Amino acid sequence: MSRAAPRAIRLERFGESFRDATEIVALEPRAPGPGEIAVRNLWCGVNGIFDTQIARNAVDYVKIRPPTFTGVEAIGVVEAVGAGVTAFVVGDAAVTTRFTGGYREANVGPAAQFTRVPSPDRVWLALASTGVSALLALEHVGQVREGETVAVSAAAGGLGHLIVQLAKLRGCRVVAVCGGVEKAAFVRGLGADRVIDYRAEDVASVLAAEYPNALDVAIDTVGGAIFDAFVDNLAVHGRLVAGGAAQDLEGRPEVVTAPRIVHKLYYKAASVRGFMNGLLPQLWPAAREKLFALHDAGAVKVTFDSVAFVGLEQVYDAVERLLSGGSMGKVVVKLEKEGLLF
């Protein structure tokens, strides 16, 4: 049976949304050259905020000129290896977390951009991508220490639910912020010591009453009022890790009638630190090794969102699902439909 040409999502123009800015195009099949491998992708991971900002040309450290392929993370099976490749053989499972390698049904590229994993199961995709982000945000940028108090926003999300588990493994007290009864129950089940359902409680009021000046590490991907509440309640030498600003994708200016943030940081010797996983590739291998070992030991579990997305066309729906705030756990797309050969 002949195979249809593999496809990919390509940025054709800049636009307000990922859907507006991209199109699905056929890929030109080619054999891997020296040092390269060819991979048939089975799953891709979704990063809705990054995708939206790429579509708007708003990611400062990635210089883009359309047309360019999109997506960051995918896992699949090696179908061919080029001359000189020793780290992979045909049939190996391979994952990539490099930009332009994600939203595509097949990928040919340098073997060094892929990692061999035990199987093409989506769990290894989540650990190698979002898991690594969670570990580095908490340990490398946040410099967490045993027994500290750690606050996490979007705690029921793909990143947040892994941070909660990793912080508990370090013996930390975890304050988890999420929205809704179902998400609160989920995060509580991960071991969070205090769950703040922002739909039922005011985050700033709860922190001021229960954790005043007590947050040693706070990891925020939401921004807005939650970011402000975290800043207000940092401990002496507290570290606020900014890993995103989901509530402020447009970056619009606003009138702020409050003292400058320096007044809230200086006298505590506290700090705000930006986290961007794409700028830390030298740390990925050791982080992957640690995450994989924790998973094998049953210490860290990955939860996937309950909504199933199948086929490259549904990447768009998956991106919008993540942006809606309704997802719980890691959002992925199964690229290979039943009975379809690429």
C-alpha positions as CSV (number, residue, x, y, z in Angstrom):
1,M,0.0,0.0,0.0
2,S,1.5,3.3,-1.0
3,R,1.8,6.1,1.5
4,A,0.3,9.5,1.2
5,A,2.7,12.4,1.4
6,P,3.2,13.5,5.1
7,R,1.8,16.9,6.0
8,A,2.8,19.7,8.4
9,I,1.3,22.9,9.8
10,R,3.2,25.9,8.3
11,L,3.2,29.5,9.4
12,E,2.3,31.4,6.2
13,R,1.8,34.9,7.6
14,F,1.5,36.6,10.9
15,G,-1.9,36.9,12.4
16,E,-3.9,37.2,15.6
17,S,-4.4,33.5,16.1
18,F,-2.5,30.3,15.3
19,R,-5.4,29.2,13.1
20,D,-5.4,32.5,11.1
21,A,-1.7,32.4,10.5
22,T,-1.1,28.8,9.4
23,E,-2.0,26.2,6.8
24,I,-1.6,22.5,6.4
25,V,0.8,21.7,3.6
26,A,2.3,18.5,2.1
27,L,5.9,17.8,2.9
28,E,8.5,16.8,0.2
29,P,9.6,13.3,1.1
30,R,13.4,12.9,1.4
31,A,15.8,10.3,2.7
32,P,17.9,11.2,5.7
33,G,21.3,12.5,4.9
34,P,24.6,11.8,6.8
35,G,24.0,12.3,10.5
36,E,20.2,12.5,10.1
37,I,17.2,10.2,10.9
38,A,13.7,10.0,9.5
39,V,10.8,9.7,12.0
40,R,7.1,9.0,11.5
41,N,5.4,11.0,14.3
42,L,2.6,9.4,16.3
43,W,1.9,12.2,18.9
44,C,2.6,15.9,19.2
45,G,2.3,18.1,22.3
46,V,0.4,21.3,22.3
47,N,1.7,24.7,23.6
48,G,-1.1,27.1,22.9
49,I,0.4,30.2,24.3
50,F,3.7,29.8,22.5
51,D,1.8,28.9,19.3
52,T,-0.3,32.1,19.6
53,Q,2.8,34.2,20.2
54,I,4.6,32.6,17.3
55,A,1.7,33.5,15.1
56,R,1.9,37.1,16.3
57,N,5.7,37.2,15.9
58,A,5.9,38.0,19.6
59,V,8.5,35.6,20.8
60,D,11.6,37.7,21.2
61,Y,14.2,34.9,21.2
62,V,12.8,33.2,18.0
63,K,13.3,35.2,14.9
64,I,10.7,34.2,12.3
65,R,10.2,34.8,8.6
66,P,7.3,33.0,7.1
67,P,6.9,30.5,5.7
68,T,8.2,28.3,8.5
69,F,7.0,25.1,10.1
70,T,5.5,25.1,13.6
71,G,5.2,23.0,16.7
72,V,7.8,22.1,19.3
73,E,7.4,18.6,20.5
74,A,6.6,15.2,18.9
75,I,7.3,11.5,19.4
76,G,7.4,8.8,16.8
77,V,9.2,5.8,15.3
78,V,12.5,5.9,13.4
79,E,12.0,4.7,9.8
80,A,15.4,5.4,8.3
81,V,18.9,6.4,9.5
82,G,21.5,8.3,7.5
83,A,25.2,7.5,7.2
84,G,27.2,7.8,10.4
85,V,24.2,7.6,12.8
86,T,24.9,5.2,15.7
87,A,22.5,6.5,18.4
88,F,19.4,5.2,16.6
89,V,18.3,2.2,14.6
90,V,15.1,1.6,12.6
91,G,12.2,0.9,14.9
92,D,13.5,3.0,17.8
93,A,11.2,5.5,19.5
94,A,12.4,9.1,19.2
95,V,11.2,12.4,20.7
96,T,12.1,15.9,19.7
97,T,11.5,19.1,21.5
98,R,12.9,21.5,18.9
99,F,10.8,24.2,17.4
100,T,9.4,23.3,13.9
101,G,9.6,19.6,14.8
102,G,6.2,19.3,16.4
103,Y,3.2,19.8,14.2
104,R,4.1,17.4,11.4
105,E,3.4,13.8,10.5
106,A,7.0,13.1,9.6
107,N,10.3,14.6,10.4
108,V,13.8,14.3,8.9
109,G,16.6,16.1,10.8
110,P,19.9,15.8,12.6
111,A,20.0,12.8,15.0
112,A,21.3,15.2,17.7
113,Q,17.9,16.9,17.8
114,F,16.2,13.7,18.8
115,T,16.3,11.6,22.0
116,R,15.8,7.9,22.1
117,V,13.1,6.8,24.5
118,P,11.7,3.4,25.7
119,S,8.6,3.5,23.5
120,P,6.5,5.9,21.4
121,D,4.0,6.2,24.3
122,R,2.8,9.8,24.8
123,V,4.0,9.7,28.4
124,W,7.6,10.0,27.2
125,L,6.7,13.0,25.1
126,A,5.2,14.7,28.1
127,L,8.1,14.0,30.4
128,A,10.7,15.1,27.8
129,S,9.0,18.4,27.1
130,T,6.6,19.7,29.8
131,G,8.3,17.5,32.5
132,V,11.7,19.0,31.8
133,S,10.1,22.5,31.9
134,A,8.6,21.8,35.3
135,L,11.8,20.5,36.7
136,L,14.0,23.3,35.5
137,A,11.5,26.0,36.5
138,L,11.4,24.6,40.0
139,E,15.0,23.5,40.6
140,H,17.2,25.5,38.2
141,V,15.4,28.9,38.1
142,G,13.4,28.7,41.4
143,Q,16.3,27.0,43.2
144,V,13.9,25.2,45.5
145,R,15.1,23.8,48.8
146,E,13.8,21.1,51.0
147,G,10.8,22.1,53.1
148,E,10.1,25.4,51.5
149,T,6.7,26.8,50.7
150,V,6.0,26.6,46.9
151,A,3.0,28.3,45.2
152,V,1.9,27.3,41.7
153,S,-0.6,28.9,39.4
154,A,-2.6,26.9,36.8
155,A,-1.8,23.9,39.0
156,A,-4.1,21.5,37.2
157,G,-2.5,22.2,33.8
158,G,0.2,20.2,31.9
159,L,3.0,22.1,33.6
160,G,1.4,22.8,36.9
161,H,0.4,19.3,37.8
162,L,4.0,18.1,37.4
163,I,5.4,21.0,39.4
164,V,3.1,20.1,42.3
165,Q,4.4,16.5,42.3
166,L,8.1,17.6,42.0
167,A,7.7,20.1,44.8
168,K,6.1,17.5,47.1
169,L,9.0,15.1,46.3
170,R,11.3,17.8,47.7
171,G,9.3,17.8,51.0
172,C,7.8,21.2,50.2
173,R,4.5,22.7,51.3
174,V,2.5,23.3,48.1
175,V,-0.1,26.1,47.6
176,A,-1.9,25.3,44.4
177,V,-4.1,27.8,42.5
178,C,-6.6,26.5,39.9
179,G,-10.2,27.1,38.8
180,G,-13.2,24.9,39.5
181,V,-14.2,22.1,41.8
182,E,-13.0,19.3,39.5
183,K,-9.5,20.8,39.1
184,A,-9.3,21.5,42.8
185,A,-10.0,17.9,43.6
186,F,-7.5,16.7,41.0
187,V,-4.7,18.9,42.4
188,R,-5.6,18.0,46.0
189,G,-5.2,14.3,45.0
190,L,-1.6,15.1,43.8
191,G,-0.8,16.1,47.4
192,A,-1.1,19.9,47.4
193,D,-1.3,21.2,51.0
194,R,-3.6,24.1,50.2
195,V,-5.7,24.4,47.0
196,I,-7.1,27.8,46.2
197,D,-10.0,27.6,43.7
198,Y,-9.9,31.1,42.3
199,R,-13.5,30.8,41.2
200,A,-14.6,30.4,44.8
201,E,-11.9,32.3,46.7
202,D,-9.9,35.4,46.3
203,V,-6.3,34.4,45.8
204,A,-4.8,37.6,47.2
205,S,-7.0,37.4,50.4
206,V,-6.2,33.8,51.0
207,L,-2.5,34.3,50.7
208,A,-2.5,37.4,52.8
209,A,-4.4,35.6,55.6
210,E,-2.7,32.2,55.5
211,Y,0.7,32.7,53.8
212,P,1.8,36.3,54.5
213,N,5.4,36.8,53.4
214,A,5.7,33.1,53.3
215,L,6.2,32.0,49.7
216,D,9.7,30.8,49.2
217,V,9.1,29.9,45.5
218,A,6.2,30.9,43.4
219,I,5.8,29.7,39.8
220,D,3.3,31.7,37.7
221,T,2.2,31.2,34.2
222,V,-0.9,33.3,34.4
223,G,0.1,36.8,35.3
224,G,-2.4,39.6,36.3
225,A,-3.8,39.5,39.8
226,I,-2.3,36.1,40.6
227,F,1.2,37.4,39.8
228,D,0.6,40.5,42.0
229,A,-0.7,38.3,44.8
230,F,2.4,36.1,44.6
231,V,4.7,39.2,44.6
232,D,3.0,40.6,47.7
233,N,3.5,37.4,49.7
234,L,7.1,36.5,48.8
235,A,9.2,35.4,51.8
236,V,12.6,36.9,52.6
237,H,14.8,35.7,49.7
238,G,11.7,34.5,48.0
239,R,11.8,33.7,44.2
240,L,9.0,34.4,41.8
241,V,9.4,32.4,38.6
242,A,7.6,34.0,35.7
243,G,6.9,31.2,33.2
244,G,4.2,32.9,31.2
245,A,1.4,35.4,31.2
246,A,-1.7,33.7,29.9
247,Q,-4.0,36.6,30.9
248,D,-1.9,39.1,29.0
249,L,-1.0,37.7,25.7
250,E,-1.5,41.0,24.0
251,G,0.9,42.8,26.3
252,R,-1.3,45.8,26.4
253,P,-0.3,48.7,28.7
254,E,-2.4,49.3,31.8
255,V,-2.6,52.0,34.4
256,V,-1.1,50.6,37.7
257,T,-1.7,52.7,40.8
258,A,0.7,51.0,43.1
259,P,4.4,51.4,44.2
260,R,6.9,50.1,41.8
261,I,7.7,46.4,42.3
262,V,11.2,47.3,43.7
263,H,9.5,48.3,46.9
264,K,8.1,44.8,47.4
265,L,11.4,43.1,46.6
266,Y,14.2,45.2,47.9
267,Y,13.6,44.9,51.7
268,K,13.0,41.2,51.4
269,A,16.0,40.6,49.1
270,A,13.4,38.8,47.0
271,S,13.5,38.4,43.2
272,V,11.4,37.9,40.0
273,R,13.0,35.5,37.5
274,G,12.0,34.7,34.0
275,F,11.8,31.1,32.8
276,M,12.0,30.1,29.2
277,N,12.8,26.5,28.6
278,G,13.9,27.0,25.0
279,L,16.9,29.0,26.3
280,L,18.2,26.1,28.5
281,P,18.9,23.3,26.0
282,Q,22.2,22.4,27.8
283,L,20.2,21.4,30.8
284,W,17.7,19.1,29.0
285,P,19.6,15.8,29.0
286,A,20.2,15.7,32.7
287,A,16.6,16.9,33.4
288,R,15.2,14.2,31.1
289,E,17.3,11.5,32.8
290,K,16.0,12.5,36.2
291,L,12.4,12.8,35.1
292,F,12.5,9.4,33.4
293,A,13.9,7.8,36.5
294,L,11.3,9.4,38.7
295,H,8.6,8.1,36.4
296,D,10.1,4.6,36.3
297,A,10.0,4.6,40.1
298,G,6.4,5.6,40.2
299,A,7.2,8.9,41.9
300,V,5.8,11.1,39.1
301,K,2.7,10.5,37.0
302,V,1.5,12.3,33.9
303,T,-2.2,13.1,33.5
304,F,-3.5,13.8,30.0
305,D,-6.5,16.0,29.2
306,S,-9.7,14.1,28.9
307,V,-10.5,15.5,25.4
308,A,-9.1,13.4,22.6
309,F,-7.7,15.0,19.5
310,V,-6.9,12.9,16.5
311,G,-5.3,14.0,13.2
312,L,-3.1,17.0,12.3
313,E,-6.3,19.0,11.5
314,Q,-7.3,18.9,15.2
315,V,-4.1,20.6,16.4
316,Y,-6.1,23.8,15.9
317,D,-8.9,22.7,18.2
318,A,-6.3,21.5,20.8
319,V,-4.6,24.8,20.8
320,E,-7.9,26.6,21.4
321,R,-8.8,24.0,24.1
322,L,-5.7,24.9,26.0
323,L,-6.2,28.6,25.6
324,S,-9.7,28.3,26.9
325,G,-8.5,27.3,30.3
326,G,-10.8,24.2,30.3
327,S,-8.1,21.6,29.9
328,M,-6.7,19.6,32.8
329,G,-3.4,17.8,32.4
330,K,-1.2,17.7,29.3
331,V,-2.9,18.4,26.0
332,V,-1.6,16.2,23.1
333,V,-2.8,15.2,19.6
334,K,-2.6,11.7,18.2
335,L,-1.2,12.2,14.7
336,E,-1.8,8.8,13.2
337,K,-5.4,7.9,12.6
338,E,-6.4,4.3,12.6
339,G,-5.7,2.6,9.3
340,L,-3.8,5.6,7.9
341,L,-0.2,5.2,6.7
342,F,2.0,8.2,6.1
